[in-house]
Structure formats: C-alpha cells, structure tokens
Amino acid sequence: MSFDADVVVVGAGAAGIAAARALLARGRTVRVLEAGGRLGGRAFTDTESLGAPFDAGASWIHVAERNPLTPIAQGMGFTLRDERRRVRDILLVRGRPATAGERAAHDAAAEAWEAAAEARDAAGGEDIPLAQAVPRGGPWDATMAYWFSTIISGVEAERFSLRDYVATGLDGGNLQVREGFGTLVARLGEGLPVTLHAPVARLRQDGAGLAAEGGWGVLRARAAIVTVSTGVLAAKGIQFEPELPDEVHAAIAGLPQGLLSKVVLRASGEGRLGLGPFSRLGRMVEGPGDHAMSWMLWPWGRDHAVGFLGGELAWQLAQEGPAAAEAFARAELARYVGAAEVARSFAPGAVVTRWAEDPLFLGAYSHARVGHYGARAALRDAAPGDGRLRFAGEACHPRYAGTVGGAWESGEHAAAAIDATLG
Ligand SMILES: Cc1cc2nc3c(=O)[nH]c(=O)nc-3n(C[C@H](O)[C@H](O)[C@H](O)COP(=O)(O)OP(=O)(O)OC[C@H]3O[C@@H](n4cnc5c(N)ncnc54)[C@H](O)[C@@H]3O)c2cc1C
C-alpha cells in the first residue's frame, strides 16, 4: 500500500505546527491538513480590523522563563514586553477608586485565595470544585473568583476541578509580542507542508495506516496526530472509524472548553482618558450575578482598548451577538469614566472575538471538570490503532494546559511518540 506521507497532522495551530516541525526534523514525511484559511489556530493576530496588530486569541507568552516560545521569539527578533506584575491603574470599588487600604486588602485577598487553593489541593483527598477550596464571603473573594477562574480560566470556580486548577496554575513572567503572538506562531508554520481549507471530516483506519477524508479528497498516512480543540472533538467535528475507545471519549468529555472573549473599542480623539499605554482597569465584583470586565488600554501606545470577559457571561453574549457584547463593554467602561466620556472618547463599533461561535474552535481553552483532572494525561497518552493515532493540543498538557507553550510541547510530545511507533 502506498502512503501520501508518514504522518498526517490535523490542524495547523501551535500543536500541529510543533508536531510537523518535530517530525520533519526526525526525517519523517508529513502533511498538515487545516480546515481554516490561515496558520496559528487560537494564536491569531488580526492585522486588518484595527489598523494595528491585535491578538484575538493568545497574547501573552506565559511562564516565559521556561516557555519554549520565548527563546524562539527572541531568536527571530520579535519585540517582547515583560509584564511581570499586572497592577491595576484604576481599581474601582462601588463606583469610586479604591483607597490604599482597599488595594492592600485586594492584594492580600489574592494571595489568600491562591494559598487556600494550593493548601487544600496539597491536603489530598477527593477532587472538589475550586469554589469549595477558596475563601468565601470576604469583601474581595468574589472578585478573586471572577479574576482567577472566570476570566483567566474561562469557567466559573463552581465547575472547575481544584486539582486541575492548581496543577495548571501559571507562575513566572508574561511577555507580550509587539508584532502579535499569532504572527509569531503563524511564521513558525511557514514553509511546512500545510494544506489550508482542508477540513478533516473523517479519519478512518485504512489497512496498516489511516485515511483522512473531507470534501477536498483523501490523504493516506501511516499515522495521524489530531490537534483540534476538545470542543471540536466533543461536538464530533471529526468522525473516527473505528469509534474511539470509551476512555478517550471520557477524557474528551472531562475537558470542556471554557470561554474568554475580547471586546475591542477604538479611541476617537487624542485624549486616551488620560491613561498611558498598557493601563489596566478592573473593579470589585459585588456578589453573585455581578459580571465584571477587565481592561487593558492602549497596548504599545495603539489607539484601542481591550476588554476581557469570561465564563457564563461570555457564552451568553456570544449567543446574543456582537452588538450585545459591545453594549455591555461600553456600560462597563462607563462605570470608570461615565457614559458621556465613553461616547466622546470611543468611536462607534467594536471588534468582538468569536471563538465560541466558530465551529473550528467552539471555545477558548480547556478546563477539567471536577473529578476529571487525570483527563489531560489520559488524552495525551491515548494511542488507539496500535499507537498510530495520537492527540495533541493545549488540553493534553497536564501542566501548561490552555497555553500556546503547552500546545507546542504537546505537539512535540505526540511527534516523538508517533516517531517511536513507526520505528
Ligand atoms: C481569547 C483567547 C485568549 C488566550 N490567551 C492566551 C494567552 O495569553 N497565552 C497563551 O499561551 N494562550 C492563550 N490562549 C490559549 C491558546 O491560544 C491555545 O491554548 C493554543 O493556541 C491552542 O493551540 P492548539 O494547537 O492546541 O489548538 P488550535 O489553535 O485550536 O489548533 C487546532 C487547529 O485545528 C483546526 N481544525 C479544527 N477542526 C478541524 C478539522 N476538522 N480538520 C482540520 N483542521 C481543523 C483549527 O482551525 C485550528 O487551526 C488564549 C486563547 C483564546 C481563545
């Protein structure tokens, strides 16, 4: 039987690009099939909507000290900005700036929140919802839950495995990329044997190998690495033949996608609200049902403001559409500067990310459901078809899940495993 390549890689995001590069470096022949019209997946720099690069997906190189993309970015001459501490330039408490005492209480609550999660995890026992492990009822506790879980992880703490939260916690430095993190990832995919607009509808066993099929045709390979999101896998975006083993289905179901959305407004005048580049705005969450946004203003001195919203609110606004998200964002900004100033300082319209609605992603990044913290390793180690089929992507990284660096390492890991299987 003849094959088109040793390995077919499904998806040209960070994991797929890393896997393809690693396989080629090992002397394997590779074909990458990407459903969309571009490289990079959830690392995507939009250079058209705002007249300046805007990272619609990933924007920080997290845990920069040991992220494989840090030295790569440096070596390629990208401009990086170290953002070790994210201090709020404006921290709002019930409509007014926080006092020094309130800021100190805010910072102490953050430390206490993280310490409680870590201590409860270290104590062992059953996995529990993150929300049950952390302080509750203090003046800043709802704010911490909102910031650490709903926004950063894209899911409410009530539905998030404590074990997974602690295991995948991000420490260390954060770097922003002036040219765009998506630009960096896409550049790393340039020159690879990628076919765009080639959605894989079916991946089936084919003699001693696998056949990837779609409306574009058929591609036969000795092995395959699938890097699509767990949202796409759970929605059966790819049909597997034979059907995947139960434990793989269980791992996928244990790792749903959370949601982080960005709403971007452009300045209309020169005033910039009197705030400098990279200014941060945040506010106290006043209790259950109060959905706050977090803001980063004028990155790299550019004329746009990026609002972040996560979890249930983000899913709800994704359903309601971009106009609802824009209205929500303007109302949130008005809390800081008043509605008249928002109308004066920002042009009409907004750029709203659509990760939830896009069938190629169906969310932002994964979290483990309570009791499913082992699912990441299970998906990473799954090797159906005598090891000829492997999964990779952010969800498969037990330590750096939800990041580009984690996706990258996961792709390299799957490539090494497939290479060993092929002998
Ligand atoms: C709003 C947002 C903010 C984020 N912020 C950060 C951050 O600051 N730092 C960070 O490190 N990470 C961040 N992330 C997470 C990071 O972007 C992801 O963890 C990472 O990019 C995932 O890479 P991947 O290769 O696993 O998956 P993907 O990037 O999703 O790649 C999978 C590819 O498969 C393709 N595909 C889907 N279905 C098919 C099919 N049937 N056939 C063929 N191809 C298919 C998709 O189009 C996609 O290109 C963020 C994500 C979002 C959405």
The ligand as an ORCA input file, in Angstrom:
! r2SCAN-3c Opt
* xyz 0 1
  C      -9.247     34.655     23.711
  C      -8.090     33.750     23.988
  C      -7.018     34.218     24.734
  C      -5.927     33.397     25.000
  N      -4.849     33.907     25.672
  C      -3.724     33.176     25.775
  C      -2.512     33.767     26.220
  O      -2.461     34.960     26.518
  N      -1.411     32.978     26.281
  C      -1.421     31.658     25.913
  O      -0.380     30.996     25.973
  N      -2.550     31.085     25.458
  C      -3.688     31.808     25.369
  N      -4.813     31.259     24.830
  C      -4.836     29.818     24.549
  C      -4.048     29.439     23.300
  O      -4.440     30.271     22.240
  C      -4.335     27.972     22.980
  O      -4.064     27.183     24.132
  C      -3.469     27.429     21.842
  O      -3.329     28.360     20.806
  C      -4.103     26.142     21.344
  O      -3.340     25.585     20.305
  P      -3.730     24.146     19.736
  O      -2.759     23.830     18.662
  O      -3.897     23.197     20.852
  O      -5.200     24.315     19.146
  P      -5.752     25.264     17.979
  O      -5.015     26.537     17.962
  O      -7.217     25.303     18.155
  O      -5.390     24.478     16.642
  C      -6.227     23.488     16.110
  C      -6.421     23.748     14.623
  O      -7.279     22.745     14.095
  C      -8.104     23.330     13.095
  N      -9.251     22.458     12.898
  C     -10.404     22.373     13.615
  N     -11.195     21.407     13.134
  C     -10.542     20.833     12.064
  C     -10.829     19.769     11.167
  N     -11.965     19.060     11.243
  N      -9.912     19.488     10.201
  C      -8.761     20.169     10.109
  N      -8.427     21.187     10.945
  C      -9.306     21.507     11.926
  C      -8.425     24.695     13.648
  O      -8.812     25.581     12.625
  C      -7.094     25.086     14.302
  O      -6.279     25.825     13.414
  C      -5.910     32.065     24.525
  C      -6.974     31.596     23.761
  C      -8.049     32.425     23.476
  C      -9.149     31.910     22.612
*
